Amino acid sequence: MDDKIEIAIAYYSKKGQDILDAVNSNSNLSADEIIQYGEEMAIIEYKLTALEVAKEN
């Protein structure tokens, strides 16, 4: 079970990094795009937090 959790953590960490890279590399994002990226990051961070808790238990 720990292997699946570790794989999921790695996956969501990569997705979060991809979003950060997209935001940081684009200097002309609209407000709507920034909000969309922020919402996606919030979801990813929530999932990562839940996975970390599951890993500890």
Number of C-alpha atoms within 10 A of each C-alpha: 7 10 9 11 15 13 11 15 20 13 14 18 16 13 15 20 13 12 16 14 11 13 16 10 10 8 8 9 13 9 9 9 12 13 12 12 17 15 12 15 18 13 14 19 15 12 16 20 13 12 18 14 10 12 15 7 6
